[in-house]
Amino acid sequence: MKIFSWNVNGLRAVAKKNFFEWISEESPDVLFLQETKLQDDTLPPELRNIEGYHSYFSHAEKKGYSGTAVYAKNEPDEVIFKLGVDEFDTEGRLIQVNYGRTAMFNIYFPNGQMSEERLDFKLRYYDAALERFEKLRKAGFNVLISGDFNTAHNEIDLKNAKANEKYSGFLRIERDWLDRLVATGYTDTFRALYPDKVQYSWWSYRFNARKNNTGWRIDYHFVNREFFPKVKDSYIMNDVFGSDHCPVVVDLDL
């Protein structure tokens, strides 16, 4: 079962760049999208109804901002659109789909660069999300956490680590939460399989960053460690364009 995750930085924009052909060619079993930047009344029918897929959308109250989407070949047993904390559930950042005793999360975690208040919001969102993951895990679910985490974990995960130590996205306090996620019992599937591989999933639109591969790896698939034996592969699709991010994939034996 191949699960793709991609921050598209505007779903309508990427739809004009071979998006439908890409889906047809790759045929993901589940496709998680972040930063769709849509409301229900601005969602085109051709994006709501892709042949062969059930689709689910979570929209931010603020127009043209945030938002997530799921396309799934097989209809989930349950779909949840809320983290359960009012202040976090107005930005369309989460869709959880359950298949049996497997809970799959598509999350667009907040960016903390705007202000100290947004950094605090991001860190509290992280904590609330981990509480949800652990509640499910303790109830006997396997958990997949996919999406744009907006933080590079370690120096190997971005081009210019030292230059970015004081900027949100590579602050020690943000990286500490990823350390905590791992210590709690969750595995970064790509890094576990490829401990020394240098590969990125996001590049700034400035300074020819993608051409020069001056990037960050901030898009992940994490699983609880009990689930990791079901991971067949985890990889990054650097040859896919259309956004400032590229898709990341996990292949599960399900």
C-alpha positions as CSV (number, residue, x, y, z in Angstrom):
1,M,0.0,0.0,0.0
2,K,1.7,3.2,-1.2
3,I,0.9,6.4,0.7
4,F,2.1,9.6,-0.9
5,S,2.3,13.0,0.9
6,W,2.8,16.3,-0.8
7,N,2.6,19.9,0.2
8,V,1.2,21.3,-3.1
9,N,1.3,25.0,-2.1
10,G,-2.0,25.6,-3.8
11,L,-4.1,22.7,-5.2
12,R,-5.6,24.6,-8.0
13,A,-2.2,25.8,-9.1
14,V,-0.6,22.4,-9.1
15,A,-3.6,21.0,-11.0
16,K,-2.5,23.1,-13.9
17,K,0.9,21.4,-13.9
18,N,0.3,17.7,-14.9
19,F,-1.2,16.8,-11.5
20,F,-3.9,14.6,-13.0
21,E,-1.4,12.9,-15.3
22,W,0.9,12.3,-12.3
23,I,-1.8,10.7,-10.2
24,S,-2.7,8.4,-13.2
25,E,0.9,7.4,-13.6
26,E,1.8,6.9,-10.0
27,S,-1.6,5.5,-8.9
28,P,-1.2,6.2,-5.1
29,D,-3.4,4.0,-2.9
30,V,-3.7,7.1,-0.6
31,L,-2.6,10.6,-1.4
32,F,-2.2,13.2,1.4
33,L,-2.0,16.8,0.3
34,Q,-1.1,19.8,2.4
35,E,-1.5,23.6,1.9
36,T,-4.4,23.2,-0.6
37,K,-5.5,26.9,-0.1
38,L,-9.1,26.2,-0.9
39,Q,-12.6,26.6,0.6
40,D,-15.5,24.3,-0.2
41,D,-17.0,26.9,-2.6
42,T,-13.7,27.3,-4.5
43,L,-13.1,23.6,-4.9
44,P,-13.4,22.7,-8.6
45,P,-15.5,19.6,-9.5
46,E,-12.5,18.0,-11.3
47,L,-10.5,18.1,-8.1
48,R,-13.4,17.0,-5.9
49,N,-14.1,14.0,-8.2
50,I,-10.9,12.3,-9.4
51,E,-11.9,9.0,-11.0
52,G,-11.1,6.0,-8.9
53,Y,-10.7,7.9,-5.6
54,H,-12.8,8.9,-2.6
55,S,-11.8,12.5,-1.6
56,Y,-11.9,14.4,1.7
57,F,-11.1,18.0,2.3
58,S,-10.4,20.1,5.4
59,H,-10.5,23.9,4.8
60,A,-9.2,26.8,6.9
61,E,-11.7,29.5,7.9
62,K,-9.2,32.0,6.5
63,K,-9.5,32.1,2.7
64,G,-6.6,31.0,0.6
65,Y,-4.8,29.6,3.6
66,S,-3.6,26.2,4.8
67,G,-6.0,23.3,4.1
68,T,-5.5,19.5,3.6
69,A,-6.9,16.9,1.3
70,V,-7.0,13.1,1.1
71,Y,-7.6,11.0,-2.0
72,A,-8.0,7.3,-1.3
73,K,-8.8,4.3,-3.6
74,N,-10.5,2.4,-0.8
75,E,-13.0,4.2,1.4
76,P,-11.8,4.6,5.0
77,D,-13.7,3.1,7.9
78,E,-13.6,6.5,9.5
79,V,-12.6,10.0,8.6
80,I,-11.8,12.7,11.3
81,F,-11.1,16.3,10.6
82,K,-10.4,17.7,14.0
83,L,-7.6,17.4,16.5
84,G,-10.2,18.2,19.2
85,V,-8.7,21.5,20.4
86,D,-10.7,24.6,19.3
87,E,-7.8,26.9,18.6
88,F,-6.2,24.3,16.3
89,D,-9.2,23.3,14.4
90,T,-9.9,26.4,12.4
91,E,-7.0,26.1,10.0
92,G,-7.8,22.8,8.2
93,R,-4.6,21.2,9.1
94,L,-5.6,17.6,9.8
95,I,-7.4,14.7,8.3
96,Q,-7.2,11.3,10.0
97,V,-8.4,8.3,8.0
98,N,-8.7,4.9,9.8
99,Y,-8.5,1.5,8.1
100,G,-9.3,-1.1,10.6
101,R,-6.8,-0.7,13.5
102,T,-4.5,1.6,11.5
103,A,-4.9,5.4,12.0
104,M,-3.3,7.5,9.2
105,F,-2.7,11.2,9.8
106,N,-2.3,13.8,7.1
107,I,-1.1,16.9,8.9
108,Y,0.1,20.3,7.8
109,F,1.9,21.3,11.0
110,P,2.1,25.1,11.6
111,N,5.0,27.3,10.6
112,G,6.6,29.2,13.4
113,Q,8.5,31.9,11.5
114,M,5.9,34.6,11.6
115,S,6.2,35.5,15.3
116,E,6.9,34.2,18.8
117,E,3.1,33.7,19.1
118,R,3.0,31.4,16.1
119,L,6.1,29.5,17.3
120,D,4.3,28.9,20.6
121,F,1.2,27.9,18.6
122,K,3.3,25.4,16.6
123,L,4.8,23.8,19.7
124,R,1.5,23.5,21.4
125,Y,0.0,21.9,18.2
126,Y,2.9,19.4,18.2
127,D,2.1,18.5,21.8
128,A,-1.7,18.1,21.2
129,A,-1.0,15.9,18.2
130,L,1.4,13.7,20.1
131,E,-1.3,13.3,22.8
132,R,-3.7,12.1,20.0
133,F,-1.2,9.7,18.5
134,E,-0.4,8.1,21.9
135,K,-4.1,7.8,22.8
136,L,-4.6,5.8,19.7
137,R,-1.5,3.7,20.1
138,K,-2.4,2.8,23.6
139,A,-5.9,1.8,22.3
140,G,-4.2,-0.8,20.0
141,F,-3.9,1.2,16.8
142,N,-0.9,1.4,14.6
143,V,-0.3,5.0,13.7
144,L,1.1,6.7,10.5
145,I,1.9,10.4,10.7
146,S,2.4,11.9,7.3
147,G,2.8,15.5,6.1
148,D,4.7,18.7,6.3
149,F,6.2,19.0,9.8
150,N,7.8,22.4,9.1
151,T,11.0,21.3,11.0
152,A,14.2,19.7,9.8
153,H,15.2,17.2,12.4
154,N,19.0,17.0,12.2
155,E,21.9,18.7,10.4
156,I,21.8,16.0,7.6
157,D,18.2,17.2,6.9
158,L,19.1,20.7,5.5
159,K,21.8,22.2,3.4
160,N,23.0,25.0,5.7
161,A,22.4,23.8,9.2
162,K,24.7,26.3,11.1
163,A,23.2,29.3,9.2
164,N,19.6,28.3,10.2
165,E,20.1,27.5,13.9
166,K,18.3,30.7,15.0
167,Y,15.4,30.4,12.6
168,S,12.1,28.6,13.0
169,G,12.2,25.3,11.2
170,F,15.6,24.4,12.8
171,L,15.4,25.8,16.3
172,R,16.6,23.5,19.0
173,I,13.2,23.7,20.7
174,E,11.4,22.5,17.5
175,R,14.0,19.7,17.0
176,D,13.6,18.7,20.6
177,W,10.0,17.8,19.9
178,L,11.1,15.6,17.0
179,D,13.6,14.0,19.4
180,R,10.7,13.5,21.9
181,L,8.5,12.0,19.1
182,V,11.3,9.4,18.4
183,A,11.9,8.8,22.1
184,T,8.2,8.2,22.7
185,G,8.4,5.3,20.2
186,Y,7.9,6.7,16.6
187,T,10.2,6.1,13.7
188,D,11.1,8.4,10.8
189,T,10.7,5.8,8.1
190,F,13.0,7.4,5.5
191,R,15.9,8.1,8.0
192,A,15.6,4.6,9.5
193,L,16.0,3.0,6.1
194,Y,18.5,5.5,4.8
195,P,20.5,6.8,7.7
196,D,23.2,8.5,5.7
197,K,21.2,9.6,2.6
198,V,21.2,13.4,2.0
199,Q,17.9,14.3,0.2
200,Y,15.5,17.1,0.6
201,S,11.8,17.7,0.2
202,W,11.5,21.5,0.2
203,W,13.4,24.4,-1.4
204,S,12.9,28.1,-1.2
205,Y,11.7,29.8,-4.4
206,R,14.5,32.3,-3.9
207,F,18.2,32.1,-5.0
208,N,17.7,29.2,-7.4
209,A,17.5,27.0,-4.3
210,R,16.0,23.9,-6.0
211,K,18.4,24.1,-9.0
212,N,21.3,24.3,-6.5
213,N,19.6,21.7,-4.2
214,T,19.8,24.0,-1.2
215,G,16.9,22.4,0.5
216,W,15.4,21.0,3.7
217,R,13.8,17.7,4.5
218,I,10.7,18.7,6.4
219,D,8.1,16.3,5.0
220,Y,8.0,12.9,6.7
221,H,6.2,9.6,7.3
222,F,6.5,8.5,10.9
223,V,5.1,5.3,12.3
224,N,5.0,3.8,15.8
225,R,7.9,1.4,16.2
226,E,5.6,-1.6,16.5
227,F,4.4,-0.7,13.0
228,F,7.8,-0.3,11.4
229,P,8.3,-3.9,10.3
230,K,5.4,-3.3,7.9
231,V,7.4,-0.6,6.1
232,K,8.7,-1.9,2.8
233,D,10.2,1.4,1.6
234,S,10.2,5.2,2.2
235,Y,11.5,7.6,-0.4
236,I,11.5,11.2,-1.7
237,M,10.4,12.0,-5.3
238,N,12.9,14.8,-6.2
239,D,12.0,14.6,-9.9
240,V,8.4,15.8,-9.3
241,F,7.9,19.5,-9.8
242,G,4.9,21.8,-9.4
243,S,5.4,23.0,-5.9
244,D,8.2,24.2,-3.6
245,H,7.9,20.8,-2.0
246,C,8.1,17.4,-3.7
247,P,6.1,14.2,-2.7
248,V,7.4,11.8,-0.1
249,V,6.2,8.2,-0.2
250,V,5.9,5.3,2.3
251,D,5.2,1.8,1.0
252,L,3.4,-0.4,3.7
253,D,2.8,-4.1,3.7
254,L,-0.9,-3.8,4.3
